[in-house]
Amino acid sequence: MKLYADEAVVIKSVSMREADRVLTLYSRTRGKFRVVAHGVDKPASRKRGSVQPFTFGKFLLRRGRDLDSVDQCEGVEYFTGLRQSLEGLSYASYLAELVDAFSPEGETTAGIFELIMESFRLLGGENDRLLARSFEMKLLCLVGYRPHLDSCTMCGAANTPGKIIFVPALGGVACRDCAGGEKSFALSGGTLEILKVISGWPLAKLSRIKTGHVREEEIKKALRGFIQYHLEGRLKSIKFLDWLDGD
Amino acid sequence: MHSNGPVARLVDEFARLPGIGPKTAQRLAFYILSQPPETARRLAAALTEARDNTRRCSVCLNLTDREPCAVCADPRRNPEMLCVVEQPRDVLAMEKSRGFRGLYHVLHGSISPMNGIGPDELTVRELLQRIAGGGVKEVILATNPNVEGDATALYLSKLIQPLGVRVTRLAHGLPVGASLEYADEITLSKALEGRRELY
């Protein structure tokens, strides 16, 4: 069959030639995959609205030699909440880039599609920062990089009260003796508890957690260090988020 | 035959232009060569002149060959209305509509969280200085209706509103002559959001 249907969310859109775009889609059944949408930058294109980034839609796709192409599409959910604020759009860009970076093409990881959909529905509210942290933790767990937080990753010693050392290169927290010279981040006991909670709690309930600026910053730095260590690079949207946060 | 000669160089230069593939580049190059030498000289002179004499207008930052540009120097224009566009070509589009008689400000880009492009890479500082200079009563944000354009408009409106200036954005909706049946869902919902009363 040359044509097949799928439902997917657009996580990236890159301009190609005059009016074409290469879309990165994420679907429940196929995971991440790329397709070409021909002519969508033309003013008369009927597909234009449905192929905007952060849109969930039904796609009729045509198999191609290299990339498949969009034959027809219909937008189902536009996540209008995230489009109403600069923070919402910026965090959506970051989460989409994170999924793109952690997902190999054509590989399905259970839970990621639902995580994207739920996050996009909630973005644009009061809690975007904590939602992003929770998304990071949940995504890391889904792709197999869950940080070890219960005891020292090396010797298994229980966490000592007071400052805890989080070492991305060791995959989680470590005791002072095992941390060695690796780059590390200091976490308070309360911050560690929040990290554990946000990896398990439903995104919709995050507003119940009171974090405070200091703890939020600790979590942000530790998770960013962890993600950068595993991706071996910095994501493009981080620069903009830092600017938004006034860093 | 011409792999290293001047003809190949000409083809290569044409092929660098946007929307021109190798075949079109070849066709353009051979067309130029088939014409009298005067044609090529005129084209070369026009290119050099345009490149050498075009700079940014010190007021609106649009591309111009004179200082200030023709729009900024026109006394019939309304200086109280400022239309903010992403690119110089957007000024051309707005001017073609003949519906706007105010002044422009060209950002030379748009904020793109996805690509890490922030406001420092645009001409936002110049825009704020212009508004702070006084005389502007309304800023019309004419950025594109996509993620980058939305982000730019949201950012600018946050910055400009505290200055006591009215901030508006171009309406989103159905193009003239379109049929509802063929409109996509997001455009239709935007058109519904932006509906207005008939008098």
Contacts between the chains, C-beta under 8 A, distances in Angstrom:
chain1	res1	chain2	res2	distance
A	12	B	114	7.2
A	17	B	19	7.3
A	18	B	18	7.7
A	18	B	19	5.1
A	43	B	175	7.0
A	46	B	182	6.1
A	46	B	184	5.7
A	47	B	184	7.3
A	48	B	184	6.5
A	49	B	184	3.7
A	49	B	185	6.5
A	49	B	186	3.7
A	49	B	187	5.2
A	50	B	184	5.9
A	50	B	185	7.2
A	50	B	186	7.1
A	52	B	146	6.3
A	52	B	147	6.6
A	52	B	186	7.1
A	53	B	114	7.2
A	53	B	147	5.1
A	54	B	147	7.1
A	55	B	186	7.4
A	74	B	185	6.9
A	75	B	184	6.7
A	75	B	185	4.8
A	75	B	186	5.5
A	78	B	185	7.8
A	78	B	186	5.3
A	78	B	189	7.4
A	83	B	147	7.9
A	83	B	150	5.9
A	84	B	154	8.0
A	85	B	154	6.5
A	86	B	151	5.9
A	86	B	154	4.3
A	86	B	155	5.3
A	86	B	158	6.9
A	89	B	113	6.1
A	89	B	147	6.2
A	89	B	150	6.3
A	89	B	151	4.9
A	89	B	154	7.2
A	90	B	113	4.1
A	90	B	151	7.1
A	93	B	113	3.8
A	93	B	114	4.3
A	93	B	147	7.5
A	94	B	113	7.1
A	96	B	114	7.3
A	97	B	114	6.6
A	236	B	114	6.7
A	236	B	115	5.5
A	236	B	116	4.0
A	237	B	113	5.1
A	237	B	114	5.8
A	237	B	115	7.9
A	237	B	116	6.1
A	238	B	116	7.3
A	239	B	116	3.9
A	239	B	118	6.8
A	240	B	111	7.6
A	240	B	112	7.8
A	240	B	113	4.4
A	240	B	116	5.4
A	240	B	117	7.3
A	240	B	118	5.4
A	241	B	113	7.4
A	243	B	118	4.7
A	243	B	119	7.8
A	243	B	120	7.7
